[in-house]
Amino acid sequence: MGSATVWGEVRRRAERVPAWVYDGAIALAVTAVSLLLGNDRTPPGWRDLDTTGLVLTCVVNLPLAVRRRSPVALCAGVLAVWALYIALDYWPVVNTLGPLLALYTVASLRPLRHAACCALLLAGLWNFAGATGEESSWATVLGQSLLYTCVICGFGHLARKAARRNVELARLAAQLRKERAGAERRAVAEERVRIARELHDVVAHHMSVISVQAGLAGYVFDSDPRTARGALGTISETSGEALAELRRLLAVLRVEDGDRLEGGPLGEGRFGEGPAEAGGSGSAGSGTSGSGMDRSEGPRHPRDTIRPGSGSGSGSGSGTGSSRVSSGLGRGRGGEPDFGPAPGVAQLPELVGRLRGAGVPVLFTVTGEQRVLAPGAGQCAYRVVQEALTNVLKHAYPAQARVTVAYEPRQFTVTVTDDGSGGQVPARQLPSGGHGLIGMRERARIYGGRLDAGPRASGGFEVRLILPA
């Protein structure tokens, strides 16, 4: 064990000892020193220490054990007994430590005016003791009385200020701990709201695609098996991407303070069987073949991206008709999870392509000089477009939709419209909680923008997001 560790342990134990134990030990030590000094060779002209002197010495010094309870009264009592001790012609030097310690206690525990009054009494008594003896001159005694009392009062006053400062610092530290705890609770609540909003967007979008495709597959299962198999492949692919995004969101909660995400690639971890089994070989396993997930380093939020492929054909097993989503959290250097960036404007073409695969004709256009947006603003735009297209899929399928991204000099505008000509193919609609527009407006407000949503005069619905950029 090192010296620093030993010293720290000794200091912690010393801090746990009550103050009255230290005061009692100091009082006994001062009394012992005074008695030893009184039994030493007394200068000529002073009375030797007898029984009365021993009693008075003990009465002067032993009460210092309770010096913190009533320091002013204790100081006055000690000075009175010391005055009696001097008046009986005992050597005054024997009992100088007790009165000086009593004065220091007053200065360290009481206001300066109280210490000044006690210091004047001690200085006067000091001069009285000097006048009764012949060892020192009057000037020496006066200088000693003034110097000692001023120094003692100064040190005591500094100790009082330090103690008050420590109390204030302890109060501020406790207040900061409370504020920090409150800030952490607020941060947790805000993070939960953010994750809830993300989950709403992910689940609403992907489940809507799955619902529509399931309805389509059931509608044309006998009349157009190829289209039905394509719809089943889209369901497999969309469910795999939804699972990947949910895994990304859960990884945000799990990867903290050096924790590692448990499990390997998607489908091998704790979530059970992955999407590789959702649309592989089987009696009706068909669809489009998918590629692996992009792996790129990015900000704190991991992003698992599934890029759907395209193909045609029929039959079971692997090939153009099968849908395999080989997704997961990639492994970076040292075998640690390698997270990609959160979705942004760059992923809008993939989002549009997924809606087209679900049977919604979407026209995607970009105007203006493209530039890089802040990650938060880009993710806001992506989620707004995702929610708007999800609403088209849920409420206006298979209406034609248009997504327009406009890079303007001082703002960034995204507009999603539909013509409202839906209702031909039955789909199992997901229940809507009515929080989509609220969530979109909240996202826009966070990034200093605004969101306008409402029916168009020519029919259909329009969502317009405007962000400062």
Summary of the structure (lengths in Angstrom):
residues: 469
radius of gyration: 42.7
end to end distance: 59.6
largest distance: 132.5
contacts: 1499
relative contact order: 0.06
helix: 57%
strand: 9%
